[in-house]
């Protein structure tokens, strides 16, 4: 198995693993702040947005980002919503297959981008209900920062002493 094939399998596992038992507006706020906290810990500047059912529940732009990051987020979200997978997983798959989002899938580059940082917001028993997306770093770094923040948030919230599982 190639290194890329292993990476794609690991990314599919991330999507199965990093799911919520419930997700509401308060969860979006707490998660958004956790993502910002992870970016600060790594000394990185990002923009982050969280959507559920088409409604933006959280948005924050850190110093060093610009309005262009919001456009990247919009385009990454479109990829996540179209494929139901992380935007980085889609980007790597499309590249591996020698395809193009625009030519092979009919998705205009003005509205879709194969880049890291977009992730499906999945609630167990409901499926994908939205997106969690960051922008501001190179593709792999956007993806890795988001995954680290999600893992930390979900493991913290599955702590029985907090009384909340996966929320």
WOURRA-V868662 format. One record per backbone hydrogen bond with DSSP energy under -0.5 kcal/mol. CO is the residue of the C=O (numbers start at 0). NH is the residue of the N-H. E is the energy in kcal/mol with one decimal. If there is no record, write none. Layout:
co=CO nh=NH e=E
co=CO nh=NH e=E
This chain:
co=1 nh=5 e=-2.2
co=2 nh=6 e=-2.2
co=3 nh=7 e=-2.7
co=4 nh=8 e=-2.0
co=5 nh=9 e=-2.3
co=6 nh=10 e=-2.2
co=7 nh=11 e=-2.0
co=8 nh=12 e=-2.0
co=9 nh=13 e=-2.0
co=10 nh=14 e=-1.7
co=11 nh=15 e=-1.4
co=12 nh=16 e=-2.7
co=13 nh=17 e=-3.2
co=16 nh=18 e=-2.0
co=19 nh=123 e=-3.0
co=23 nh=27 e=-2.2
co=24 nh=28 e=-2.0
co=25 nh=29 e=-2.5
co=26 nh=30 e=-3.0
co=27 nh=31 e=-2.9
co=28 nh=32 e=-2.4
co=29 nh=33 e=-1.8
co=30 nh=34 e=-2.5
co=31 nh=35 e=-2.3
co=32 nh=36 e=-2.4
co=33 nh=37 e=-2.2
co=34 nh=38 e=-2.3
co=35 nh=39 e=-2.5
co=36 nh=40 e=-2.4
co=37 nh=41 e=-2.1
co=38 nh=43 e=-2.8
co=39 nh=42 e=-1.0
co=43 nh=45 e=-0.5
co=45 nh=61 e=-2.6
co=46 nh=134 e=-1.9
co=47 nh=59 e=-2.1
co=48 nh=132 e=-2.6
co=49 nh=56 e=-2.8
co=49 nh=57 e=-1.5
co=50 nh=130 e=-1.3
co=51 nh=54 e=-2.1
co=54 nh=51 e=-2.3
co=54 nh=56 e=-0.6
co=57 nh=49 e=-2.4
co=59 nh=47 e=-2.6
co=59 nh=61 e=-0.5
co=61 nh=64 e=-1.6
co=65 nh=68 e=-1.4
co=65 nh=69 e=-0.6
co=66 nh=69 e=-0.8
co=66 nh=70 e=-1.1
co=67 nh=71 e=-2.1
co=68 nh=72 e=-2.3
co=69 nh=73 e=-2.2
co=70 nh=74 e=-2.3
co=71 nh=75 e=-2.8
co=72 nh=76 e=-3.0
co=73 nh=77 e=-1.9
co=74 nh=78 e=-1.5
co=74 nh=112 e=-0.9
co=75 nh=79 e=-2.5
co=76 nh=80 e=-3.0
co=77 nh=81 e=-2.0
co=78 nh=82 e=-2.7
co=79 nh=83 e=-2.6
co=85 nh=89 e=-2.2
co=86 nh=90 e=-2.3
co=87 nh=91 e=-2.6
co=88 nh=92 e=-2.3
co=89 nh=93 e=-2.9
co=90 nh=94 e=-2.3
co=91 nh=95 e=-2.5
co=92 nh=96 e=-2.1
co=93 nh=98 e=-2.7
co=94 nh=97 e=-1.4
co=99 nh=103 e=-1.9
co=99 nh=104 e=-0.8
co=100 nh=104 e=-0.7
co=100 nh=106 e=-2.4
co=101 nh=105 e=-1.0
co=105 nh=107 e=-0.7
co=107 nh=110 e=-2.1
co=107 nh=111 e=-1.5
co=112 nh=114 e=-1.3
co=114 nh=117 e=-0.5
co=116 nh=133 e=-2.1
co=117 nh=86 e=-1.9
co=117 nh=87 e=-0.5
co=118 nh=131 e=-2.5
co=119 nh=121 e=-0.9
co=120 nh=128 e=-3.3
co=120 nh=129 e=-1.1
co=121 nh=19 e=-2.7
co=121 nh=123 e=-0.5
co=122 nh=125 e=-2.4
co=122 nh=126 e=-2.5
co=126 nh=122 e=-2.4
co=128 nh=52 e=-3.3
co=129 nh=120 e=-2.5
co=130 nh=50 e=-2.7
co=131 nh=118 e=-1.9
co=132 nh=48 e=-2.3
co=134 nh=46 e=-2.6
co=136 nh=135 e=-0.6
co=137 nh=141 e=-2.7
co=138 nh=142 e=-2.3
co=139 nh=143 e=-3.0
co=140 nh=144 e=-2.7
co=141 nh=145 e=-2.0
co=142 nh=146 e=-2.6
co=143 nh=147 e=-2.6
co=144 nh=148 e=-2.2
co=145 nh=149 e=-2.7
co=146 nh=150 e=-2.9
co=147 nh=151 e=-2.3
co=148 nh=152 e=-2.6
co=149 nh=153 e=-3.0
co=150 nh=154 e=-2.4
co=151 nh=155 e=-2.1
co=152 nh=156 e=-2.3
co=153 nh=157 e=-0.8
co=155 nh=158 e=-1.1
co=158 nh=161 e=-2.1
co=158 nh=162 e=-0.6
co=158 nh=163 e=-0.6
co=159 nh=162 e=-0.7
co=163 nh=165 e=-0.6
co=165 nh=20 e=-1.7
co=165 nh=21 e=-0.7
